[in-house]
Amino acid sequence: MKALEEITCRVSKKRAVIIRAIDANVSLSNEVFAINWFNTKNRSLYNFYNLLAARSVYKVGARPIFKGEITKKLIGNSDQHREMLLIVKYPSVASFKSLLDNLYFKLISVFRIKAVQDFNFGFSSKNDLSFNKTKDKSKIYIIHHYQGKVDHVWLQEMINLASKYKVHLFYSGSISSRLYVKDKKKEDKTIPCMLDGVLVWYADTEEDITSFVVDKTYKNLLTQVANSYVGILKRSL
């Protein structure tokens, strides 16, 4: 049986971070999208950290493609809810390792640790679909994250339904690798990632988005996955 690909990043003398593919068909050399889903303890400190980290992120060839804050929960419970979604595109997992290996980034990461809580993180691979990219922050965005595997037919049904309400797909990805913390003489500890897949949609109005989400076909599609969370996002990046 083919072994799972993994990359180890040494973050301190006693601690390493392991990035491990979820199955043998996943290559860590491909483009990935980091899904950051979290709450903040100190928003000002988090914003300060972002300013400090931006140069290091771009230096390894990565770039953030979306950041938004939840303004309204539509579907799901409090366990699945977080305040912020950040999606960062990396050329490969190796570029993320380069970021973690950077001494400056290691030092400023202290600010991130103090600024956020309830942190969920995983690398996703973009699904083979047509996307409608936009940088328009005035659009109404929603996140739908879920557990379980979906196929192309399920995703295409979602897109077909969305078009009925003038709702467009910004991003769709499935988790392809997860992170683990390795301390000396201890077992690997998984960095939480509550989702297996994520979709980000947008429309011109909240009415269009809401009509899409309450459609009977949409609700039926949700029964084919587990622990769905849907919330409206105010985009900031």
Salt bridges, closest charged atoms under 4 A:
GLU6 OE1 - ARG20 NE 2.82
GLU31 OE2 - LYS89 NZ 3.29
GLU69 OE1 - ARG43 NH1 3.20
GLU83 OE1 - ARG43 NH2 3.22
ASP101 OD2 - LYS97 NZ 2.72
ASP183 OD1 - ARG15 NE 2.71
ASP188 OD2 - ARG20 NH2 3.25
ASP188 OD1 - LYS182 NZ 3.52
ASP196 OD1 - ARG178 NH2 2.82
ASP204 OD1 - LYS139 NZ 2.40
GLU206 OE2 - LYS72 NZ 2.59
ASP215 OD2 - LYS164 NZ 3.77
